[in-house]
Amino acid sequence: MQPVRVGIIGGGIWGNYHLLAAKHLENEGKAQLVAIATRTEASASKQSAAFGIPGYTDYRRMIDEQDLDAVTICTPDHLHREMTLYALERGKHVLVEKPMDLTTRGCRAMVELAERKRLLLQVDYHKRYDPYNMDLRQKVRAGKIGEPYYAYAYMEDKIIVPTQWLKGWAAESSPFWFIGVHKYDLVRWITGREALAVFAHGSKGKLTMLGIDTFDAVTACIEMEGGLTCTIDVNWILPAQFEAVVNQGVRIVGSEGIVELDGQDRGARYGFAADGMLTPNLGAIAMGDSVFGWKEPHGYFVDAIKDFLLNALYLKYGGELEQLAERYPSGKDGLAVTRVAQAVETSIREHRPVQISEVL
Ligand SMILES: NC(=O)c1ccc[n+]([C@@H]2O[C@H](COP(=O)([O-])OP(=O)(O)OC[C@H]3O[C@@H](n4cnc5c(N)ncnc54)[C@H](O)[C@@H]3O)[C@@H](O)[C@H]2O)c1
């Protein structure tokens, strides 16, 4: 079997998961991690040395010079569009990080090009790969809670995310663009309902005081089809002392029942003299082991990326795109989420409810 040959663009915090996922499938003979492109010489050579692959500082050269089947993109949000279009134009399947693009126009251009070229365009909305969320969806879709009446989802990051992790580009983002999109994608995916209107509020203070001009927190009330209302609360200013990088959950109440998940606390607790209390996230547990030598990373962070590579492998061996439909977060899903995030932005700015039909 010839593996899927993949190049990765972006080798920052999230790029590490892309590299790990590809490396794991390489160990299984299903993928080949061919090259990496980052912005600076220093980061390119660091990842290139760590993974034993060529490193580029020009992603176009990587795509043009290497014989790739697929490209994964994990660069700051505003760069996703140009990189995706370049890769698709040259016949590569693409996994792009969320949010797909900050504009519906950009998302549409990406979807249209992928369709014209008959290529896979997948978006890394990885909450769909959390087995608990999958189960929750199955129950809701099977009618177990009856008619869904309201959904509530929250996601809260530690302040190190905008101040240290996204150094240099947090002000281009917001808690809704960075994490709220995950929660809207999740509720939409679970219920199968589309948004009709949005009323949102944003709070500023702490981060602007620290010199990063963006929202601390956002609340979005989303009216969805069939009388469903969805409230999403997000912030990225949890104190450094909080026991995990992220706190999150979802609950959906219907005429016949309720489903809810504390997505952060699955019952495991660590307490270390060096680190204090920690609650491990199911997204990234047992990420490979230097003590016992096993290499397989676990958790839905990497499962979502591996799914893309396996989809690309399926296509390489003659599978049809149509057969994969509805089985992965597609470009069209990415577009639907960006549409709502744009409505959230407009609603905050203009302090009024925004109809989704207004967002073209
Ligand atoms: N799926 C998730 O849950 C999740 C979680 C965190 C981040 N993300 C997304 O992943 C993306 C990257 O986030 P991050 O936290 O890794 O950011 P980061 O700042 O740590 O890394 C960004 C990387 O992009 C590279 N880059 C920047 N400009 C480039 C260019 N012109 N050419 C090539 N490489 C370039 C940088 O060198 C760096 O390696 C963002 O879109 C973010 O929203 C997704």
The ligand as an SDF file (V2000), in Angstrom:
LIG
                    3D

 44 48  0  0  0  0  0  0  0  0999 V2000
   -8.6740   22.4330   16.4070 N   0  0  0  0  0  0  0  0  0  0  0  0
   -8.4120   23.0920   17.5430 C   0  0  0  0  0  0  0  0  0  0  0  0
   -9.0180   22.8800   18.5970 O   0  0  0  0  0  0  0  0  0  0  0  0
   -7.3580   24.1600   17.5710 C   0  0  0  0  0  0  0  0  0  0  0  0
   -6.6960   24.4730   18.7590 C   0  0  0  0  0  0  0  0  0  0  0  0
   -5.7300   25.4690   18.7220 C   0  0  0  0  0  0  0  0  0  0  0  0
   -5.4880   26.1470   17.5410 C   0  0  0  0  0  0  0  0  0  0  0  0
   -6.1970   25.8280   16.4150 N   0  0  0  0  0  0  0  0  0  0  0  0
   -6.0160   26.5670   15.1560 C   0  0  0  0  0  0  0  0  0  0  0  0
   -4.7680   26.1890   14.5880 O   0  0  0  0  0  0  0  0  0  0  0  0
   -4.2070   27.2990   13.9070 C   0  0  0  0  0  0  0  0  0  0  0  0
   -2.8000   27.5360   14.4550 C   0  0  0  0  0  0  0  0  0  0  0  0
   -2.8720   27.7880   15.8440 O   0  0  0  0  0  0  0  0  0  0  0  0
   -1.6050   27.5880   16.7950 P   0  0  0  0  0  0  0  0  0  0  0  0
   -2.1510   27.6590   18.1660 O   0  0  0  0  0  0  0  0  0  0  0  0
   -0.8110   26.4130   16.3840 O   0  0  0  0  0  0  0  0  0  0  0  0
   -0.8060   28.9320   16.4520 O   0  0  0  0  0  0  0  0  0  0  0  0
    0.7650   29.1920   16.6150 P   0  0  0  0  0  0  0  0  0  0  0  0
    0.9060   30.6710   16.6000 O   0  0  0  0  0  0  0  0  0  0  0  0
    1.3260   28.4040   17.7370 O   0  0  0  0  0  0  0  0  0  0  0  0
    1.3920   28.5660   15.2810 O   0  0  0  0  0  0  0  0  0  0  0  0
    1.2000   29.1440   14.0350 C   0  0  0  0  0  0  0  0  0  0  0  0
    2.1830   28.5220   13.0610 C   0  0  0  0  0  0  0  0  0  0  0  0
    1.9260   29.0780   11.7610 O   0  0  0  0  0  0  0  0  0  0  0  0
    3.1710   29.3330   11.1550 C   0  0  0  0  0  0  0  0  0  0  0  0
    3.0250   30.3780   10.1300 N   0  0  0  0  0  0  0  0  0  0  0  0
    2.6620   31.6730   10.3010 C   0  0  0  0  0  0  0  0  0  0  0  0
    2.6900   32.3160    9.1110 N   0  0  0  0  0  0  0  0  0  0  0  0
    3.0860   31.4000    8.1860 C   0  0  0  0  0  0  0  0  0  0  0  0
    3.3260   31.4360    6.8100 C   0  0  0  0  0  0  0  0  0  0  0  0
    3.1330   32.5690    6.0980 N   0  0  0  0  0  0  0  0  0  0  0  0
    3.7650   30.3170    6.1760 N   0  0  0  0  0  0  0  0  0  0  0  0
    3.9560   29.1580    6.8730 C   0  0  0  0  0  0  0  0  0  0  0  0
    3.7340   29.0590    8.1980 N   0  0  0  0  0  0  0  0  0  0  0  0
    3.3130   30.1660    8.8410 C   0  0  0  0  0  0  0  0  0  0  0  0
    4.0830   29.7640   12.2930 C   0  0  0  0  0  0  0  0  0  0  0  0
    5.4530   29.6120   11.9060 O   0  0  0  0  0  0  0  0  0  0  0  0
    3.6630   28.8010   13.3770 C   0  0  0  0  0  0  0  0  0  0  0  0
    4.4080   27.6110   13.2310 O   0  0  0  0  0  0  0  0  0  0  0  0
   -5.1710   28.4550   14.1180 C   0  0  0  0  0  0  0  0  0  0  0  0
   -6.0620   28.5490   13.0230 O   0  0  0  0  0  0  0  0  0  0  0  0
   -5.9540   28.0670   15.3480 C   0  0  0  0  0  0  0  0  0  0  0  0
   -7.2480   28.6380   15.4110 O   0  0  0  0  0  0  0  0  0  0  0  0
   -7.0880   24.8390   16.4030 C   0  0  0  0  0  0  0  0  0  0  0  0
  1  2  1  0
  2  3  2  0
  2  4  1  0
  4  5  1  0
  4 44  2  0
  5  6  2  0
  6  7  1  0
  7  8  2  0
  8  9  1  0
  8 44  1  0
  9 10  1  0
  9 42  1  0
 10 11  1  0
 11 12  1  0
 11 40  1  0
 12 13  1  0
 13 14  1  0
 14 15  2  0
 14 16  1  0
 14 17  1  0
 17 18  1  0
 18 19  2  0
 18 20  1  0
 18 21  1  0
 21 22  1  0
 22 23  1  0
 23 24  1  0
 23 38  1  0
 24 25  1  0
 25 26  1  0
 25 36  1  0
 26 27  1  0
 26 35  1  0
 27 28  2  0
 28 29  1  0
 29 30  1  0
 29 35  2  0
 30 31  1  0
 30 32  2  0
 32 33  1  0
 33 34  2  0
 34 35  1  0
 36 37  1  0
 36 38  1  0
 38 39  1  0
 40 41  1  0
 40 42  1  0
 42 43  1  0
M  CHG  2   8   1  16  -1
M  END
$$$$
